[in-house]
Amino acid sequence: MMNRSLQNPFQFLEAYANVAGAVESRLIPADGIVVENRGTFRCNSGCPYYGTSLVCPPHSPTPDEFRSVIRDYSHALLVRFQTAATASDEISSSLLKVMSDPTAPSDQKEELQVFFSEFGEDCKKFHHAMLNLEKSAFTAGYPFAVALMPGPCVLCDTCTGLSGSCAHPTKRRFPADALGVNLLKTAKLAGMEIIFPFHTSPSSFGILLID
């Protein structure tokens, strides 16, 4: 029987991802990442992060540009994190509505505020876990490994790069969905479960491009 490490030279990254807090990781071909133009179009149709960060549309690379990048990679590690933040089904199915509706009940507003506060703290942990995963690949001899983040940039409360210089240029990475990645389809093709809208606690997906 062939040694699995010879079949999967990136097994050490899967192990590291799990140690770093991921609940699941899956190595897939880079061309298994589903990229669609409608993803970034949707960003401009109600997403509160649109235009607020250097790593989000319209400042991020277009889906066509990202498709060209993917062609230079052979593999990708799809990494799933699970946040401890919780929200009722009523909130989880209407996050943006409750966020933007000034007439929403005060208890819903309060629940949403607590959820985003806890979720934001977890996203910071996920961000650093993906950066460390990228570093592990880099030091193992994969200099072009790069992480795509599970969600918008959380390094600053307000993006400094839009009015001057990025405060964290070495830690700034693009969210996968900001590049047009359809995480629902990508996860399904990889055999990983993703529930949307989420129930109780959402999963967050990061991607490590490797070659």
DOTI-187035 format. One record per residue: x, y, z of N, C-alpha, C in turn; residue in three letters. Coordinates in steps of 0.1 Angstrom, whole numbers, plus 5000, padded with zeros to 4 digits. Example, Ala and Ser with C-alpha at 12.3 -4.5 7.8 and 13.67 -1.06 7.14 Angstrom:
2
513249435078512349555078513249675078ALA 512849785071513749895071512950005079SER 
//
This chain:
211
500849885000500050005000500950125000MET 500550224992501350344991501150435003MET 502250485008502250575020501350695017ASN 500450725026499550835023500250975022ARG 501350985029502151115028502651135014SER 502951025007503451034993502251074984LEU 501051024987499851064979499451204982GLN 499651244995499251374999500351445007ASN 501251514999502351585006501951695015PRO 500651735015500151845023499451795035PHE 499651675039498951615051499351695063GLN 500551745064501051815076500251945077PHE 499752005066498952125067497552095072LEU 497051985068495751935074495851925089GLU 496851855093497051835108497251965115ALA 498052055109498252185115496852265116TYR 496052255106494852335106493952285117ALA 493952155120493152095130493652145144ASN 494952145146495552185158495252335160VAL 495152415149494952555150493452595153ALA 492652495153491252525157490252495146GLY 490652445135489652405124488952285129ALA 487652275125486852155128486952055117VAL 487452095105487552005094488452075083GLU 489251995076490052045065490051945054SER 490151985042490051895030490951945019ARG 491851865014492651905003491951874990LEU 491851974981491151964969492052014957ILE 491751974945492452034934492152184933PRO 493052264929492852414929491652444919ALA 491552364909490452394899489152344905ASP 489152294917487852254924487252374931GLY 487952494931487352614937486452674927ILE 485152684931484152744921484152894922VAL 484452954911484453104911483353154901VAL 482553244906481453294898481353444898GLU 481053504887480953654886479853704895ASN 478753634897477653674905477953704920ARG 479053634924479453654938479753804942GLY 480653864934481054004936479854094932THR 479054054923477854134919476954144931PHE 476854034938475954024950476554114961ARG 477854124962478454214972477954364970CYS 477754404958477254534955475754554956ASN 475154444962473654444963473254424977SER 473854504986473354495000474354465010GLY 475554415006476554385016477154505023CYS 477054515037477554635044479054655043PRO 479754555039481254565038481654615024TYR 480754625015481154675001481754815002TYR 482954824996483654944995484254995008GLY 484254915018484754965031486154915034THR 486754835026488054775029488854745016SER 490154755017491054725005490854585000LEU 490354495009490354355005488954315000VAL 488054405000486654374995486354444982CYS 485454394974485054474962484554614965PRO 484854714957485454694943486954704943PRO 487654694954489054704955489754574953HIS 489154464955489754334954489854294939SER 490654194936490754144922489354094917PRO 489054104905487854054899487853904899THR 486653844897486653694895487453644884PRO 487453714872488253674861489753684865ASP 490153784872491553794876491953674885GLU 491053644894491253534904491353394897PHE 490453384886490553254879491953234873ARG 492453344868493853334862494853294873SER 494653344885495553314896495453164899VAL 494253114900494052974904494752874894ILE 494852914882495552834872496952804875ARG 497552894883498952874887499152784899ASP 498052734905498152654916497652514913TYR 498252414920497752274918496752234929SER 496952274941496052234952495552344960HIS 494552314968493952414978493552334990ALA 493752395002493252335014492052415019LEU 490852345019489652405023489552385038LEU 489352485046489452475060488152535066VAL 487552455075486252495081486452525096ARG 486052645100486052685114484652695119PHE 484452675132483152685138483252795149GLN 482352895148482352995158481552955170THR 481953015181481152995194479953085195ALA 479953185186478853285186477553215182ALA 476453255189475153195186474153295183THR 473153255176472053345172470753255170ALA 469653305173468453235171468153215156SER 467353125152467053105138466353235132ASP 465653305140464953425136465953525132GLU 467053535139468153635136468953585125ILE 469353455125470253405115469753405101SER 468353405100467753405087467553545081SER 467853645090467553785085468553885091SER 469853845091470953925097470954065092LEU 470954085078471054215072469854295075LEU 468654235075467454305077467354365091LYS 467754285101467754335115468854435117VAL 469954415110471054515111470654655106MET 469954655095469654785088468254845091SER 467454765098466054815100466054885114ASP 465755015113465755095126464555065134PRO 463554995128462354965136462354825142THR 463454755140463654615145463554615160ALA 462854515166462754515181464154525188PRO 464154595199465354615207466054485211SER 465254385214465854265219466554195207ASP 466054205195466754155183468054235180GLN 467954365182469154445180470254405190LYS 469854385202470854345213471454215210GLU 470554115206471053985203472053985191GLU 471754065181472554075169473954145173LEU 473854245182475154305186476054215194GLN 475454135202476254035210476853925200VAL 475953885191476453785181477653835173PHE 477553955168478654015159479854035168PHE 479754075180480854095189481653965191SER 480953855194481553725196482053675183GLU 481353685173481753635160483053705155PHE 483053835157484253915153485553875160GLY 485353835173486553795181487053655175GLU 486053565172486453435166487053455152ASP 486553555145487153575131488553615132CYS 488953695142490353735144491153605147LYS 490653515154491353385157491553305144LYS 490453305136490453225123491553295114PHE 491553425114492453505105493853465108HIS 494253465121495653435125495953295123HIS 494953205124495153065122495553035107ALA 494753105098495053095084496453155080MET 496853265086498153325084499253225088LEU 499053165100500053065105500052945096ASN 498952905090498852795081499652825069LEU 499452945064500252995052501752995055GLU 502153035067503553045071504152905071LYS 503352805076503852665077504152615063SER 503252645054503452595040504652665034ALA 504852795036505952875031507252815036PHE 507352795049508652745055508952595051THR 507852525046508052385042508452375027ALA 508652495021509152495007508052534996GLY 506952595001505952634991505852784992TYR 506752854985506753004987505553084982PRO 504753014973503653094967502353054975PHE 502452984986501252954993500653084998ALA 499353094997498653215002497253185007VAL 496953245018495653225025494553315020ALA 493353265019492153345016491353335029LEU 490853445034490253445047488853415048MET 488453355060487053325062486253445067PRO 485953535058485253665062486053785059GLY 485353905061486054035058487254055068PRO 488054145064489254185072488854235086CYS 489454175096489154215110490354275117VAL 491354315109492554365116492454505121LEU 491554585115491254725119489754745120CYS 489354835129487954865130487454935118ASP 488355025113488055105101489255085092THR 489055055079490255035070491055165068CYS 492355155072493155275070493655285056THR 493655175049494155175035493355255025GLY 492155285028491255355019491655505019LEU 492255555030492555695031494055725032SER 494855615032496255625034496955495031GLY 497655445041498355315040497755215049SER 497755095044497254975052498154965065CYS 497454955076498254935089498854805091ALA 498354705083498854565085499154505071HIS 500054565063500254515049500754365048PRO 501454315058501954185058500954075062THR 499854125068498854035073497554045066LYS 497454145057496254165049496054055038ARG 494853985038494553885028493153905024ARG 492853855012491453865006490553755012PHE 489353795015488353695018487953615005PRO 487753485007487453404995486253454987ALA 485153494994483953534987484153664980ASP 485153744984485353874978485953864964ALA 486453744962487153714949486153634939LEU 484953614944483953544936483853394939GLY 484453354950484353204953482953174959VAL 482353074953481053024958481452914968ASN 481452954981481852864991480852744993LEU 479552774990478552674991478852554982LEU 479052594969479352494959480752424961LYS 481752504965483052454967483052354978THR 482452384989482352295001481652164997ALA 480552184990479752064986480551964977LYS 481252024967482051944958483151874966LEU 483651934977484751884985484151774995ALA 482851764996482251675005482151725019GLY 482151855020482051915034480751985035MET 480151975047478752025049478852175052GLU 477952245046477752395049476252425049ILE 475852475060474352505061474152655060ILE 473252685051472952825049471452845046PHE 470752925054471153005065471652915077PRO 472552955085473052875096472052855107PHE 472152755115471352735126472252745139HIS 471952835147472652855160474052925158THR 474952845152476352895150476752875136SER 477352975129477752955115479152895114PRO 479452835103480752795100481452895091SER 482752905092483553005084484552925076SER 484752945063485652875055486852955050PHE 488052915053489252975047489752875037GLY 490652935028491252845017492752885017ILE 493552775016494952795014495352745000LEU 495852834992496252794979497752754980LEU 497952634974499352574975499852524962ILE 501152534960501752474948503252464950ASP 
//
